Amino acid sequence: MEIQENISLKPFNTFGIEAFTRYFIRINSLQNLTEYCADPQLFALPRLILGGGSNVLFTQNWEGITLLNELKGIDIVAENEDEVVLKAASGENWHSLVMYCVERGFGGIENLSLIPGTVGAAPMQNIGAYGVEIKDVLQTVEYFSFDDLQTHTVTNSQCDFGYRESIFKRELKNKVFILSITIKLSKKPVFNTTYGAIQETLETMGVKTLNVKAISDAVIAIRQSKLPNPAILGNAGSFFKNPEIPTVQYLQLKEQFADMPGYKVNDTITKVPAGWLIEQTGWKGKVVGNTGNHKMQALVLVNYGNATGHEIYAHAQNVIASVKERFGIQLVPEVNMI
């Protein structure tokens, strides 16, 4: 285990924000974790676990230790003629895992193509896109506990998944290190093409026969058309969650804003696209200093080159205030603030 000091985290966050960590360890084995825990000085420090750095905004330096997840491996652990169960290490790139499945015709996560970040972030955030969430296929999560220094395995129901929520973002936050997940996929999948522009894109692409690759290609095309590449323009994807509001409130707003979109969550809750709310308040494509809202997707805040975390945070607060003032809806960041 190599311990580095005063390391820049700019290469390890997709916003491209300059921030330094006091100590830095690359975790590529369970042994690295146990060695770290055996060092009382390091173990006593505030701890930050980083994967792809695609859902974090640094507003200050980290005066503790950063554990960079580099655990690798994808294995088939069970298989029959209809289904397959995969085990994927938490440090694997999420999109690489999706491509592994697409290449083999395993269906279930093709709608989650091109989501940035690592496999470990998938259950933490309950990542989702185009009508699919990781909870739909996840079987188990294996993690290392910093409390008892043991490994544990929890089932899907024990993860207590919600909209971009899980036990790993609440009760177990910073108390565990996710090691791997298992997911069950289908060799005879039923495709979800009703959400967003998937069906329209498939038609434009001239797809005659639906398969896992066609769905994945369509999702990738959609995402690339409206989401900036972090390697070119620093961002963390969707900065805000889509707010879920009482249906009664939604219907009242609909009387005033006739074109307000909404998606039924259940009999009493409706989800409203945050991007639409932000666009209606005039923020889409707006540049403020070194930051702003992307011209193609108002939900995405971007770093135009030299923005600080404080600048992006302040901009986000202004967006939140505008939406609150006009619609009475409180936007909540999806991105983790450090």
Phi, psi and omega in degrees: 000121179261127179256120178253154182239148176050058183261136175289135178262006180303318179288350187249015173221135189286347172288340182070034180273135177281122176204149182244148175247142183295314177230154187213127178229133173272123181260107178239011176199160176297328179299322177302319180294316181292325177294318177299315181293336182280351179263104186299326181293313180290319185295334182281346183282154172304140188244134175234126178257123181246137172252255178275352180065024185263005181220037184222144175235116178274119176255359180197169174291157179258108184273047179212218181242139177251128176255112180269120184283113177235027178290133185233156174136134174228125183223146171274121183253345176201147183199141169219191186288344182253326188224165176216142176247125180251145170247126182234132178292149189291340180272357177294145174293131184300312182297327177297322176296317178300316180295324176303317181287318181299316181299334182258002179075019178277120185259147176146330181236012181298330177290347181260019178299145173066011172289127182288164176107185183255169179300323181298332179284341185300307177287330180299313183269349194048061185303148181202157177190144173052046173084006181231142174232158181300329181299339181290338183236346186290135177259304182217160172232129175256133180219161175256129182265130176280352177278308182250001177059034178237161174268147181223155175234130178241152180271173179307310184295328180288343178285344177051056183291143171221193179289107184055034182222155173195174177299335182285342176265353183240263186300325184258010182301126181064005179259347182222161175239112180293128183263317183197167174228157168241139180229144178256124182240162185252141173271352177229064190289153169259121189273145177255104183240010187272346187265139177064216185258022185299309182299315179298318180293320177300319179293318178298324180282354178074028181286124180262322182241122180288136171209175184301317182294321180297316178297314180300315180299320180294316179297317179299316180299317179296312183296318181292334182284337185230355179244130182290147177284119182302335179291339181254317182226111185304129177195171179236032182067214180298120184277331183242153171284152171285119185293141175253119186236160176302137181301327177301315179295319180299315181295325176294316178294325181298329177294326181271324181238087190300330183265013179293119179284154177202147181235126182295125175268312173205195185294341185239352185236137176235137178264130180248132180297121180297325180301321179294316180300316181293319180297321181293338179266009171088012185271341184301125179077001183281133179251129178233102183064239182265005182225182180163186177259136184298145185292337181259340183213105185297338183287345184259120173269142186232156175256112183278012174147304186229027180292146172266164176299325180296320179298314181293320178298314180297320178297317179300320179295324178293321177297314179302316182296320180296315180294320179297317182295319185277320187247348183072020181249132181267113175283143179239128179299140173272334182284141178277129180267133177245000000 
